[in-house]
Amino acid sequence: MRVLGIETSCDETGVAVYDSTEGLLADRLFSQVDIHARFGGVVPELASRDHIRKALPLIHEVLQAANTPLSAIEGIAYTAGPGLVGALLVGASIGRALGMSLGIPTIGVHHMEGHLLAPMLETHPPEFPFVALLVSGGHTQLVLVDGIGRYTLLGESLDDAAGEAFDKVGKMLGLEYPGGPRVAALALEGTPGLYKFPRPMTNRPGLDFSFSGLKTFVRNTLADAAEAVAPEPVSRQAKADIAFAFEDAVVQTFIIKCRRALQQTGMKILVIAGGVSANLALRAGLQTMVEKERAQLFYAQPRFCTDNGAMIAYAGCQRLVAGESDSLALDVKPRWPLASLPPLGQSTSHPSAT
């Protein structure tokens, strides 16, 4: 089956064509970073309007790159949630309209299921079952994955997601939006060991996360640094040292929790997915850990870590091939628990929100 995938959950418009036999044929992505940078964060209304402007041109571009006429598309997948409701409605409306006009099935895809399955796009994908660490701007979760739609939540963030914490720390350090990648880049200039930040919730049992206290620790450390050099501004080196300590604390927290998850479940495969999974320090730290645990680490290439149409096309294709499709209702879900998804092939219509 040849599937067109459309991703419009937040501030990136992604489109792709995936074939169940031939694999990924083409994908394109437009980021709205420049639009939202002057506001220091995503403005939902502006995001929705730009998806409207970019989605159809990207669809035409991707179809041409895939050497696939629209009439050859056999199914359409779009992000139905979670995400910004206005942005979700853009992709859902376009996907459903195209599907109805072509007389082909459509399916709303869970955004985080798309991230979770993105490593399946690689040449050597992981095999089920495995433990997955999902780390993005809005989600931080540890999930036991027995198959597509067979998800057991092991732990999650009780407050800020890791990506959100990175972005907020970036703002504290005076870095441009988006702060997360810029914090990681600045951390490369930092001095190891100069600061030691706490590893939140690692001294107690369980697999939940909390990053709000770590964010406060950064703010207090930065305030102390500013007081020490007043009235001069905090130097770039001092900010780099703080960025390094913050990133190291997040990475070490993930290493501890992921090791604990592997040991508790008996799994020997760890998958990391979502925007933060592109962080090089995180990948290196987890790689060292899994080698000691005699396990394996899998992740997607960087362009498939952030929001993209390829992961939506892939995830949608798996469910469409299994016979699932939308009901007649147009339904998007700004909030949508991953664990509420049905196992592959056990639903013939778009799942309802819980």
Residue pairs with C-beta under 8 A, 6 or more apart in sequence:
1 19
1 20
1 74
1 75
1 317
1 320
1 321
2 17
2 18
2 19
2 20
2 25
2 68
2 72
2 73
2 74
2 75
3 17
3 18
3 19
3 20
3 73
3 74
3 75
3 76
3 77
3 313
3 316
3 317
3 320
4 15
4 16
4 17
4 59
4 62
4 63
4 73
4 75
4 76
4 77
4 95
4 98
4 313
5 14
5 15
5 16
5 17
5 18
5 76
5 77
5 78
5 109
5 309
5 310
5 311
5 312
5 313
5 314
5 316
5 317
6 14
6 15
6 55
6 59
6 76
6 77
6 78
6 79
6 91
6 94
6 95
6 309
6 312
7 13
7 14
7 15
7 78
7 79
7 91
7 111
7 114
7 307
7 308
7 309
7 311
7 312
8 14
8 51
8 55
8 78
8 79
8 83
8 87
8 88
8 90
8 91
9 79
9 81
9 82
9 83
9 84
9 87
9 88
9 91
9 111
9 307
10 42
10 47
10 83
10 84
10 87
10 137
10 307
11 31
11 32
11 33
11 35
11 36
11 42
11 47
11 87
11 307
12 29
12 30
12 31
12 32
12 306
12 307
12 308
13 29
13 30
13 32
13 50
13 51
13 54
13 55
13 58
14 27
14 28
14 29
14 30
14 58
14 307
14 308
14 309
14 310
14 312
15 27
15 28
15 29
15 55
15 58
15 59
15 61
15 62
15 309
16 24
16 25
16 26
16 27
16 28
16 62
16 308
16 309
16 310
16 312
16 313
17 24
17 25
17 26
17 27
17 62
17 63
17 66
17 68
17 73
17 313
18 24
18 25
18 310
18 313
18 314
18 317
19 25
19 317
20 317
20 321
23 121
24 121
24 310
24 313
24 314
25 65
25 66
25 67
25 68
26 62
26 63
26 65
26 66
26 68
27 62
27 308
27 309
27 310
27 313
28 58
28 61
28 62
28 65
28 309
29 303
29 306
29 307
29 308
29 309
30 54
30 58
32 42
32 46
32 47
32 50
33 177
33 178
35 43
35 46
35 47
35 50
36 42
36 43
36 46
36 47
36 177
37 176
37 177
39 177
40 171
40 177
41 167
41 177
42 84
44 84
44 85
44 86
44 87
45 86
47 84
47 86
47 87
48 84
48 86
48 87
48 89
48 90
51 87
51 90
51 91
52 90
55 90
55 91
55 94
56 94
59 94
62 309
63 69
63 70
63 73
70 98
70 102
71 102
73 98
73 102
73 104
74 104
75 99
75 104
75 105
75 106
75 107
75 316
75 317
75 320
75 325
76 95
76 96
76 98
76 99
76 104
76 105
76 106
76 107
76 316
77 95
77 106
77 107
77 108
77 109
77 312
77 313
77 315
77 316
77 317
77 319
77 320
78 91
78 92
78 94
78 95
78 96
78 106
78 107
78 108
78 109
78 312
78 316
79 88
79 91
79 92
79 108
79 109
79 111
79 114
79 312
80 88
80 92
80 108
80 109
80 110
80 331
80 332
80 333
80 336
80 350
81 88
81 108
81 110
81 111
81 332
81 333
81 334
81 335
81 336
81 353
82 110
82 111
82 112
82 138
82 333
82 334
82 335
82 336
83 111
83 332
83 334
84 334
85 332
85 334
88 332
88 333
88 334
89 332
92 108
92 330
92 331
92 332
93 330
95 106
96 106
96 326
96 330
98 106
99 105
99 106
99 326
100 106
105 320
105 325
105 326
106 325
106 326
107 316
107 319
107 320
107 324
107 325
107 326
107 350
108 326
108 331
108 332
108 350
109 312
109 315
109 316
109 319
110 315
110 336
110 338
110 341
111 307
111 312
112 134
112 136
112 139
112 141
112 274
112 338
113 148
113 149
113 315
113 338
113 341
114 311
114 312
114 314
114 315
115 134
115 136
115 273
115 274
115 305
115 311
116 132
116 134
116 143
116 145
116 151
116 271
116 273
116 338
117 148
117 273
117 311
117 314
117 315
117 318
118 273
118 300
118 304
118 305
118 308
118 310
118 311
118 314
119 125
119 126
119 271
119 273
119 298
119 299
119 300
119 304
120 126
120 314
121 300
121 304
121 310
121 311
121 314
122 298
122 300
122 301
125 298
126 269
126 271
126 296
126 298
127 269
128 145
128 146
128 147
129 144
129 145
129 146
129 147
129 267
129 269
130 145
130 267
130 269
130 270
130 271
130 298
131 142
131 143
131 144
131 145
131 154
131 258
131 261
131 262
131 265
131 267
131 269
131 270
131 271
132 141
132 142
132 143
132 144
132 145
132 270
132 271
132 272
132 273
133 141
133 142
133 254
133 257
133 258
133 261
133 270
133 271
133 272
133 273
133 277
133 286
134 140
134 141
134 142
134 143
134 273
134 274
134 338
135 161
135 162
135 163
135 254
135 272
135 273
135 274
135 275
135 276
135 277
135 282
136 161
136 163
136 274
136 275
136 276
137 161
137 163
137 164
137 167
137 180
137 275
138 161
138 163
138 164
139 156
139 157
139 161
139 274
140 156
140 157
140 161
140 162
140 163
140 209
140 211
141 153
141 154
141 155
141 156
141 157
141 338
142 153
142 154
142 155
142 156
142 207
142 257
142 258
142 261
143 151
143 152
143 153
143 154
143 338
144 151
144 152
144 154
144 261
144 265
144 267
145 151
145 271
146 152
147 343
147 344
148 315
148 318
148 319
148 343
148 344
149 341
149 342
149 343
149 344
149 346
150 343
150 344
151 338
151 339
151 341
152 339
153 338
153 339
154 207
154 261
154 264
154 265
155 206
155 207
155 208
155 209
155 257
155 261
156 208
156 209
157 208
157 209
157 210
157 211
158 208
158 209
158 210
159 210
159 211
159 212
160 168
160 210
160 211
160 212
160 215
161 211
162 209
162 211
162 250
162 254
162 276
163 180
163 274
163 275
163 276
164 211
165 211
165 212
165 214
165 215
165 250
166 179
166 180
166 183
166 184
166 247
166 250
166 276
167 177
167 178
167 179
167 180
168 179
168 215
169 179
169 183
169 215
169 218
169 243
169 246
170 176
170 177
170 178
170 179
170 180
170 182
170 183
171 177
171 179
172 218
172 219
172 222
173 179
173 183
173 186
173 222
173 239
173 242
173 243
174 239
175 182
175 183
175 186
176 182
180 275
180 276
183 243
183 246
183 247
184 243
184 247
184 279
184 280
184 281
186 236
186 239
186 240
186 243
187 240
187 243
187 244
187 246
187 247
187 248
187 281
188 240
188 244
189 236
189 237
189 240
189 244
190 240
190 241
190 242
190 243
190 244
190 245
191 237
191 240
191 241
191 244
192 244
192 248
194 241
194 244
194 245
195 221
195 241
195 242
195 244
195 245
196 245
197 214
197 217
197 218
197 221
197 245
197 246
197 248
197 249
198 213
198 214
198 217
198 249
199 249
199 252
199 253
199 256
200 209
200 210
200 211
200 213
200 214
200 249
200 253
201 208
201 209
201 210
201 253
202 252
202 253
202 256
202 257
207 257
207 260
207 261
207 264
209 253
209 257
211 250
214 246
214 249
214 250
218 242
218 246
221 242
221 245
222 234
222 239
222 242
225 234
225 238
225 242
226 233
226 234
229 235
229 238
247 279
247 281
248 281
250 282
251 279
251 281
251 282
251 285
252 285
254 282
254 285
254 286
255 285
255 286
255 289
258 270
258 286
258 289
259 289
259 293
261 267
261 270
262 268
262 270
262 290
262 293
262 295
263 293
267 295
268 293
268 294
268 295
268 296
269 295
269 296
269 298
270 286
270 290
270 295
270 296
270 297
270 298
271 297
271 298
271 299
272 282
272 283
272 286
272 297
272 298
272 299
273 299
273 300
273 305
274 305
275 305
275 306
275 307
276 282
276 305
277 283
277 299
277 300
277 305
278 302
278 305
278 306
283 297
283 299
286 297
287 297
290 296
290 297
299 305
300 311
304 310
304 311
318 344
319 344
319 345
319 347
322 344
322 345
323 345
323 348
324 345
324 347
324 348
324 349
325 348
325 349
325 350
326 349
326 350
327 349
327 350
329 350
331 350
331 352
331 353
333 353
335 353
336 353
337 354
340 351
340 353
340 354
341 351
342 351
